[in-house]
């Protein structure tokens, strides 16, 4: 497949993260064609997807558009998908996975569309090469994404494979963990760039602190992974990819300029956070401590302090949390003067107990929960 082939690229993300993903992509030098609730579209070459997969902190998948066509039925899908030269895209004996999102009144089950597209790929490959590719649900090699809405279908190569949010370091997630890409978006919203201290009480399994360490090191999250969907495509330029990785690694800082402190009252949480940070290779850069948030050491500023307290949806008791949120406000006023304070919560009623006026309220979603990142100036 021609690596210089140019097409639209759909980069997906979680709800509420699109503005931060757009900022990232623009900084990488790509133009934005359009945006929507869970992603955006840019236009670039297939080989440019290498860079997007390597650099993006807030994205889920980088999808390279192969074909867009009118599609009225499953038979239409099979026929038109069979015209794509899959033998020039997929090596013989590769493993493929097909993922579909279908919004069409004629299709009651997206798995049927999955099967039709998979059959079209496999049948053409068998006819042209004499070999039938293996296929299944695992997204470890070549992943093909189908979007079918009303009478239009889009077929993409998923150049990421496993979603980019799966960095590979979170071996012990604990209960209701914050997703890596969401943590990166929260840090972006807070303007964290490593130039000031980052304090993260109630750190849970350490995702915010670990993502902060990666940002402070200027380490691309894609350096943590060795497997991507594009590496399994025919004519993949693996030498170029390794050269890109090596050059990007040389741009990393040796250590953060300022402190990163993460605390939690739960010893099990800190043990998990340390293990996750160790897997990521940043454990020596974060000061972990078992501590009540009120006892967290606050170095002389400037800096940012970010808390992600329970908010009573999946965990936590509301009556107890009313007191906790009030105590967070007292903690900010008594110990964090000169810092920018942030609370990530999915319960705006509880946030009223903080006793401080939020300067800014940035909408996010944690799964299906409507959340806000509340920003406070602490004087």
One Martini backbone bead per residue (centre of mass of N, CA, C, O) as a GRO file, in nm:
protein
  379
    1UNK     BB    1   0.097   0.035   0.021
    2UNK     BB    2   0.078   0.369  -0.011
    3UNK     BB    3   0.225   0.596   0.212
    4UNK     BB    4   0.136   0.868   0.030
    5UNK     BB    5  -0.146   0.835   0.078
    6UNK     BB    6  -0.427   1.045   0.071
    7UNK     BB    7  -0.653   1.120   0.350
    8UNK     BB    8  -0.883   1.084   0.566
    9UNK     BB    9  -0.870   1.137   0.930
   10UNK     BB   10  -0.992   0.964   1.208
   11UNK     BB   11  -1.003   1.098   1.541
   12UNK     BB   12  -1.059   0.956   1.844
   13UNK     BB   13  -1.267   1.013   2.145
   14UNK     BB   14  -1.390   1.129   2.416
   15UNK     BB   15  -1.614   1.296   2.566
   16UNK     BB   16  -1.487   1.638   2.583
   17UNK     BB   17  -1.187   1.609   2.425
   18UNK     BB   18  -1.167   1.752   2.147
   19UNK     BB   19  -1.021   2.030   2.213
   20UNK     BB   20  -0.748   1.881   2.297
   21UNK     BB   21  -0.701   1.727   2.038
   22UNK     BB   22  -0.693   1.969   1.848
   23UNK     BB   23  -0.445   2.100   1.975
   24UNK     BB   24  -0.248   1.870   1.921
   25UNK     BB   25  -0.276   1.851   1.608
   26UNK     BB   26  -0.188   2.141   1.548
   27UNK     BB   27   0.098   2.118   1.681
   28UNK     BB   28   0.174   1.890   1.453
   29UNK     BB   29   0.059   2.032   1.165
   30UNK     BB   30  -0.252   1.987   1.142
   31UNK     BB   31  -0.547   2.003   0.987
   32UNK     BB   32  -0.890   2.086   1.028
   33UNK     BB   33  -1.193   1.975   0.893
   34UNK     BB   34  -1.346   1.841   1.152
   35UNK     BB   35  -1.592   1.819   1.420
   36UNK     BB   36  -1.690   1.622   1.710
   37UNK     BB   37  -1.779   1.469   2.001
   38UNK     BB   38  -1.561   1.199   1.924
   39UNK     BB   39  -1.385   1.393   1.726
   40UNK     BB   40  -1.181   1.415   1.420
   41UNK     BB   41  -1.074   1.569   1.106
   42UNK     BB   42  -0.817   1.497   0.886
   43UNK     BB   43  -0.535   1.541   0.647
   44UNK     BB   44  -0.328   1.268   0.519
   45UNK     BB   45  -0.093   1.042   0.528
   46UNK     BB   46  -0.029   0.729   0.613
   47UNK     BB   47   0.256   0.793   0.745
   48UNK     BB   48   0.132   1.010   0.950
   49UNK     BB   49   0.012   0.802   1.155
   50UNK     BB   50   0.265   0.751   1.314
   51UNK     BB   51   0.277   1.027   1.461
   52UNK     BB   52  -0.003   1.023   1.590
   53UNK     BB   53   0.042   0.763   1.760
   54UNK     BB   54   0.292   0.869   1.917
   55UNK     BB   55   0.178   1.166   2.037
   56UNK     BB   56  -0.105   1.117   2.136
   57UNK     BB   57  -0.290   1.163   2.449
   58UNK     BB   58  -0.630   1.190   2.373
   59UNK     BB   59  -0.658   0.941   2.199
   60UNK     BB   60  -0.781   0.641   2.058
   61UNK     BB   61  -0.796   0.662   1.726
   62UNK     BB   62  -0.643   0.603   1.395
   63UNK     BB   63  -0.829   0.664   1.095
   64UNK     BB   64  -0.802   0.543   0.764
   65UNK     BB   65  -0.943   0.621   0.468
   66UNK     BB   66  -1.055   0.418   0.205
   67UNK     BB   67  -1.387   0.426   0.189
   68UNK     BB   68  -1.672   0.587   0.025
   69UNK     BB   69  -2.025   0.481   0.014
   70UNK     BB   70  -2.303   0.373  -0.114
   71UNK     BB   71  -2.546   0.193   0.109
   72UNK     BB   72  -2.840  -0.034   0.110
   73UNK     BB   73  -2.695  -0.319   0.178
   74UNK     BB   74  -2.527  -0.603   0.251
   75UNK     BB   75  -2.470  -0.666  -0.049
   76UNK     BB   76  -2.347  -0.393  -0.111
   77UNK     BB   77  -2.116  -0.411   0.084
   78UNK     BB   78  -1.982  -0.661  -0.032
   79UNK     BB   79  -1.938  -0.561  -0.322
   80UNK     BB   80  -1.773  -0.294  -0.259
   81UNK     BB   81  -1.555  -0.423  -0.072
   82UNK     BB   82  -1.447  -0.621  -0.304
   83UNK     BB   83  -1.300  -0.375  -0.469
   84UNK     BB   84  -1.090  -0.375  -0.272
   85UNK     BB   85  -0.729  -0.401  -0.247
   86UNK     BB   86  -0.641  -0.607  -0.004
   87UNK     BB   87  -0.372  -0.742  -0.118
   88UNK     BB   88  -0.224  -0.439  -0.079
   89UNK     BB   89  -0.268  -0.432   0.252
   90UNK     BB   90  -0.269  -0.745   0.323
   91UNK     BB   91  -0.101  -0.985   0.433
   92UNK     BB   92  -0.033  -1.291   0.431
   93UNK     BB   93  -0.152  -1.454   0.713
   94UNK     BB   94  -0.317  -1.259   0.859
   95UNK     BB   95  -0.476  -1.077   1.121
   96UNK     BB   96  -0.825  -0.996   1.152
   97UNK     BB   97  -1.042  -0.712   1.239
   98UNK     BB   98  -1.390  -0.621   1.283
   99UNK     BB   99  -1.550  -0.296   1.319
  100UNK     BB  100  -1.885  -0.176   1.408
  101UNK     BB  101  -2.107   0.107   1.313
  102UNK     BB  102  -2.467   0.105   1.311
  103UNK     BB  103  -2.720   0.328   1.130
  104UNK     BB  104  -2.973   0.112   1.017
  105UNK     BB  105  -3.294   0.001   0.962
  106UNK     BB  106  -3.195  -0.281   0.818
  107UNK     BB  107  -3.003  -0.311   1.078
  108UNK     BB  108  -3.011  -0.495   1.385
  109UNK     BB  109  -2.702  -0.613   1.356
  110UNK     BB  110  -2.367  -0.537   1.346
  111UNK     BB  111  -2.257  -0.831   1.306
  112UNK     BB  112  -2.357  -0.859   1.015
  113UNK     BB  113  -2.175  -0.642   0.895
  114UNK     BB  114  -1.914  -0.764   0.984
  115UNK     BB  115  -1.942  -1.028   0.823
  116UNK     BB  116  -1.960  -0.903   0.539
  117UNK     BB  117  -1.685  -0.761   0.543
  118UNK     BB  118  -1.511  -1.004   0.609
  119UNK     BB  119  -1.592  -1.171   0.362
  120UNK     BB  120  -1.486  -0.974   0.150
  121UNK     BB  121  -1.192  -0.987   0.234
  122UNK     BB  122  -1.141  -1.297   0.240
  123UNK     BB  123  -1.236  -1.366  -0.046
  124UNK     BB  124  -1.037  -1.187  -0.198
  125UNK     BB  125  -0.775  -1.299  -0.078
  126UNK     BB  126  -0.817  -1.589  -0.173
  127UNK     BB  127  -0.837  -1.527  -0.478
  128UNK     BB  128  -0.554  -1.359  -0.505
  129UNK     BB  129  -0.354  -1.561  -0.304
  130UNK     BB  130  -0.470  -1.848  -0.170
  131UNK     BB  131  -0.523  -1.705   0.113
  132UNK     BB  132  -0.667  -1.725   0.438
  133UNK     BB  133  -0.739  -1.522   0.670
  134UNK     BB  134  -0.739  -1.453   0.985
  135UNK     BB  135  -1.008  -1.418   1.235
  136UNK     BB  136  -1.132  -1.177   1.490
  137UNK     BB  137  -1.165  -0.983   1.792
  138UNK     BB  138  -0.875  -0.917   1.804
  139UNK     BB  139  -0.667  -0.600   1.816
  140UNK     BB  140  -0.345  -0.685   1.731
  141UNK     BB  141  -0.349  -0.608   1.426
  142UNK     BB  142  -0.573  -0.591   1.192
  143UNK     BB  143  -0.800  -0.310   1.166
  144UNK     BB  144  -1.145  -0.271   1.070
  145UNK     BB  145  -1.359   0.007   1.008
  146UNK     BB  146  -1.718   0.047   1.033
  147UNK     BB  147  -1.936   0.300   0.895
  148UNK     BB  148  -2.306   0.304   0.910
  149UNK     BB  149  -2.520   0.558   0.768
  150UNK     BB  150  -2.778   0.473   0.629
  151UNK     BB  151  -2.647   0.525   0.288
  152UNK     BB  152  -2.352   0.529   0.433
  153UNK     BB  153  -2.006   0.420   0.393
  154UNK     BB  154  -1.714   0.355   0.602
  155UNK     BB  155  -1.368   0.262   0.546
  156UNK     BB  156  -1.115   0.168   0.781
  157UNK     BB  157  -0.795   0.199   0.903
  158UNK     BB  158  -0.661   0.089   1.207
  159UNK     BB  159  -0.353   0.214   1.311
  160UNK     BB  160  -0.365   0.132   1.622
  161UNK     BB  161  -0.573  -0.080   1.719
  162UNK     BB  162  -0.523  -0.055   2.001
  163UNK     BB  163  -0.602   0.173   2.202
  164UNK     BB  164  -0.426   0.455   2.317
  165UNK     BB  165  -0.521   0.439   2.617
  166UNK     BB  166  -0.343   0.174   2.616
  167UNK     BB  167  -0.034   0.199   2.744
  168UNK     BB  168   0.048  -0.052   2.972
  169UNK     BB  169   0.082   0.048   3.293
  170UNK     BB  170  -0.208  -0.042   3.407
  171UNK     BB  171  -0.215  -0.316   3.616
  172UNK     BB  172  -0.362  -0.149   3.868
  173UNK     BB  173  -0.674   0.015   3.872
  174UNK     BB  174  -0.898  -0.035   4.045
  175UNK     BB  175  -1.159   0.169   4.128
  176UNK     BB  176  -1.266   0.381   3.908
  177UNK     BB  177  -1.071   0.474   3.689
  178UNK     BB  178  -0.882   0.690   3.517
  179UNK     BB  179  -0.828   0.760   3.211
  180UNK     BB  180  -0.553   0.844   3.040
  181UNK     BB  181  -0.681   1.051   2.836
  182UNK     BB  182  -0.833   1.211   3.052
  183UNK     BB  183  -0.591   1.296   3.221
  184UNK     BB  184  -0.454   1.452   2.989
  185UNK     BB  185  -0.691   1.654   2.950
  186UNK     BB  186  -0.689   1.773   3.233
  187UNK     BB  187  -0.397   1.880   3.218
  188UNK     BB  188  -0.448   2.059   2.973
  189UNK     BB  189  -0.671   2.235   3.102
  190UNK     BB  190  -0.461   2.322   3.340
  191UNK     BB  191  -0.173   2.380   3.195
  192UNK     BB  192   0.022   2.146   3.207
  193UNK     BB  193   0.412   2.144   3.157
  194UNK     BB  194   0.629   2.123   3.418
  195UNK     BB  195   0.691   2.428   3.542
  196UNK     BB  196   0.535   2.311   3.785
  197UNK     BB  197   0.386   2.189   4.032
  198UNK     BB  198   0.236   1.858   4.119
  199UNK     BB  199  -0.062   1.788   4.301
  200UNK     BB  200  -0.212   1.448   4.403
  201UNK     BB  201  -0.457   1.390   4.569
  202UNK     BB  202  -0.631   1.116   4.547
  203UNK     BB  203  -0.470   0.917   4.325
  204UNK     BB  204  -0.495   0.627   4.339
  205UNK     BB  205  -0.346   0.466   4.057
  206UNK     BB  206  -0.184   0.737   3.922
  207UNK     BB  207  -0.261   0.866   3.642
  208UNK     BB  208  -0.209   1.171   3.668
  209UNK     BB  209   0.089   1.154   3.760
  210UNK     BB  210   0.194   0.991   3.517
  211UNK     BB  211   0.105   1.188   3.293
  212UNK     BB  212   0.271   1.423   3.409
  213UNK     BB  213   0.549   1.292   3.374
  214UNK     BB  214   0.536   1.269   3.066
  215UNK     BB  215   0.510   1.572   3.017
  216UNK     BB  216   0.766   1.668   3.173
  217UNK     BB  217   0.951   1.476   2.979
  218UNK     BB  218   0.851   1.475   2.684
  219UNK     BB  219   0.686   1.198   2.651
  220UNK     BB  220   0.569   0.992   2.435
  221UNK     BB  221   0.320   0.758   2.465
  222UNK     BB  222   0.411   0.572   2.215
  223UNK     BB  223   0.681   0.465   2.361
  224UNK     BB  224   0.523   0.237   2.538
  225UNK     BB  225   0.476   0.102   2.259
  226UNK     BB  226   0.508  -0.177   2.001
  227UNK     BB  227   0.199  -0.198   1.900
  228UNK     BB  228   0.048  -0.160   1.573
  229UNK     BB  229  -0.150  -0.168   1.303
  230UNK     BB  230   0.056  -0.052   1.083
  231UNK     BB  231   0.277  -0.285   1.123
  232UNK     BB  232   0.078  -0.501   0.946
  233UNK     BB  233   0.113  -0.371   0.688
  234UNK     BB  234   0.172  -0.341   0.379
  235UNK     BB  235   0.470  -0.166   0.346
  236UNK     BB  236   0.585  -0.114   0.605
  237UNK     BB  237   0.803   0.135   0.761
  238UNK     BB  238   1.007   0.029   1.008
  239UNK     BB  239   1.255   0.209   0.983
  240UNK     BB  240   1.110   0.479   1.012
  241UNK     BB  241   0.981   0.419   1.287
  242UNK     BB  242   1.248   0.378   1.447
  243UNK     BB  243   1.361   0.656   1.383
  244UNK     BB  244   1.134   0.818   1.515
  245UNK     BB  245   1.165   0.704   1.799
  246UNK     BB  246   1.459   0.787   1.844
  247UNK     BB  247   1.421   1.093   1.803
  248UNK     BB  248   1.203   1.127   2.026
  249UNK     BB  249   1.370   1.024   2.267
  250UNK     BB  250   1.589   1.260   2.248
  251UNK     BB  251   1.363   1.485   2.354
  252UNK     BB  252   1.379   1.399   2.632
  253UNK     BB  253   1.375   1.441   2.953
  254UNK     BB  254   1.532   1.341   3.249
  255UNK     BB  255   1.366   1.551   3.438
  256UNK     BB  256   1.176   1.720   3.624
  257UNK     BB  257   1.170   2.050   3.731
  258UNK     BB  258   0.942   1.954   3.919
  259UNK     BB  259   0.717   1.844   4.134
  260UNK     BB  260   0.562   1.517   4.203
  261UNK     BB  261   0.264   1.458   4.398
  262UNK     BB  262   0.130   1.153   4.556
  263UNK     BB  263  -0.177   1.081   4.735
  264UNK     BB  264  -0.318   0.838   4.982
  265UNK     BB  265  -0.502   0.678   5.232
  266UNK     BB  266  -0.459   0.423   5.057
  267UNK     BB  267  -0.228   0.180   5.048
  268UNK     BB  268  -0.322   0.018   4.797
  269UNK     BB  269  -0.314   0.256   4.602
  270UNK     BB  270  -0.011   0.321   4.626
  271UNK     BB  271   0.092   0.046   4.540
  272UNK     BB  272  -0.037   0.062   4.258
  273UNK     BB  273   0.092   0.329   4.164
  274UNK     BB  274   0.384   0.234   4.180
  275UNK     BB  275   0.357  -0.001   3.979
  276UNK     BB  276   0.262   0.170   3.740
  277UNK     BB  277   0.509   0.364   3.738
  278UNK     BB  278   0.717   0.141   3.694
  279UNK     BB  279   0.612   0.041   3.422
  280UNK     BB  280   0.654   0.340   3.299
  281UNK     BB  281   0.933   0.470   3.433
  282UNK     BB  282   0.835   0.705   3.687
  283UNK     BB  283   0.873   0.643   3.999
  284UNK     BB  284   1.135   0.840   4.053
  285UNK     BB  285   0.945   1.117   3.989
  286UNK     BB  286   0.748   1.033   4.226
  287UNK     BB  287   0.585   1.131   4.527
  288UNK     BB  288   0.489   0.885   4.737
  289UNK     BB  289   0.200   0.876   4.978
  290UNK     BB  290   0.056   0.793   5.274
  291UNK     BB  291  -0.230   1.016   5.284
  292UNK     BB  292  -0.405   1.257   5.375
  293UNK     BB  293  -0.491   1.531   5.204
  294UNK     BB  294  -0.442   1.734   5.449
  295UNK     BB  295  -0.121   1.615   5.470
  296UNK     BB  296  -0.013   1.725   5.224
  297UNK     BB  297   0.258   1.829   5.066
  298UNK     BB  298   0.336   2.180   4.993
  299UNK     BB  299   0.511   2.333   4.786
  300UNK     BB  300   0.647   2.595   4.680
  301UNK     BB  301   0.555   2.786   4.450
  302UNK     BB  302   0.431   2.712   4.174
  303UNK     BB  303   0.107   2.540   4.110
  304UNK     BB  304  -0.081   2.229   4.098
  305UNK     BB  305  -0.402   2.105   4.221
  306UNK     BB  306  -0.542   1.767   4.198
  307UNK     BB  307  -0.873   1.638   4.242
  308UNK     BB  308  -1.048   1.299   4.262
  309UNK     BB  309  -1.318   1.256   4.400
  310UNK     BB  310  -1.572   1.127   4.510
  311UNK     BB  311  -1.940   1.120   4.371
  312UNK     BB  312  -2.167   0.875   4.423
  313UNK     BB  313  -2.205   0.677   4.179
  314UNK     BB  314  -1.986   0.422   4.225
  315UNK     BB  315  -1.879   0.574   4.489
  316UNK     BB  316  -1.970   0.653   4.786
  317UNK     BB  317  -2.098   0.865   5.041
  318UNK     BB  318  -2.278   1.146   5.049
  319UNK     BB  319  -2.261   1.241   5.344
  320UNK     BB  320  -1.954   1.212   5.362
  321UNK     BB  321  -1.885   1.396   5.109
  322UNK     BB  322  -1.974   1.666   5.214
  323UNK     BB  323  -1.736   1.689   5.410
  324UNK     BB  324  -1.503   1.649   5.210
  325UNK     BB  325  -1.556   1.902   5.032
  326UNK     BB  326  -1.523   2.105   5.259
  327UNK     BB  327  -1.228   2.019   5.325
  328UNK     BB  328  -1.107   2.098   5.054
  329UNK     BB  329  -1.158   2.400   5.082
  330UNK     BB  330  -0.989   2.433   5.341
  331UNK     BB  331  -0.724   2.325   5.222
  332UNK     BB  332  -0.686   2.538   5.010
  333UNK     BB  333  -0.688   2.792   5.206
  334UNK     BB  334  -0.456   2.687   5.412
  335UNK     BB  335  -0.223   2.526   5.200
  336UNK     BB  336  -0.270   2.655   4.871
  337UNK     BB  337  -0.144   2.917   4.841
  338UNK     BB  338  -0.069   3.005   4.497
  339UNK     BB  339  -0.247   2.804   4.369
  340UNK     BB  340  -0.399   2.587   4.144
  341UNK     BB  341  -0.724   2.460   4.166
  342UNK     BB  342  -0.863   2.116   4.131
  343UNK     BB  343  -1.184   1.956   4.050
  344UNK     BB  344  -1.296   1.628   3.982
  345UNK     BB  345  -1.648   1.588   3.894
  346UNK     BB  346  -1.992   1.420   3.906
  347UNK     BB  347  -2.091   1.641   4.146
  348UNK     BB  348  -2.229   1.953   4.170
  349UNK     BB  349  -2.353   1.954   4.453
  350UNK     BB  350  -2.092   1.891   4.608
  351UNK     BB  351  -1.923   2.138   4.499
  352UNK     BB  352  -2.080   2.351   4.682
  353UNK     BB  353  -1.914   2.263   4.954
  354UNK     BB  354  -1.634   2.404   4.915
  355UNK     BB  355  -1.657   2.741   4.933
  356UNK     BB  356  -1.587   2.810   4.631
  357UNK     BB  357  -1.533   2.987   4.344
  358UNK     BB  358  -1.547   2.900   4.027
  359UNK     BB  359  -1.370   3.006   3.748
  360UNK     BB  360  -1.407   2.712   3.612
  361UNK     BB  361  -1.602   2.486   3.377
  362UNK     BB  362  -1.514   2.172   3.253
  363UNK     BB  363  -1.629   1.946   3.033
  364UNK     BB  364  -1.686   1.594   3.098
  365UNK     BB  365  -1.631   1.232   3.063
  366UNK     BB  366  -1.693   0.937   3.269
  367UNK     BB  367  -1.807   0.775   3.058
  368UNK     BB  368  -2.148   0.852   3.139
  369UNK     BB  369  -2.041   1.080   3.320
  370UNK     BB  370  -2.107   1.399   3.408
  371UNK     BB  371  -1.844   1.632   3.417
  372UNK     BB  372  -1.605   1.844   3.609
  373UNK     BB  373  -1.360   2.098   3.588
  374UNK     BB  374  -1.257   2.276   3.863
  375UNK     BB  375  -1.149   2.614   3.904
  376UNK     BB  376  -0.907   2.767   4.137
  377UNK     BB  377  -0.826   3.051   4.306
  378UNK     BB  378  -0.568   3.080   4.560
  379UNK     BB  379  -0.554   3.331   4.837
   0.00000   0.00000   0.00000
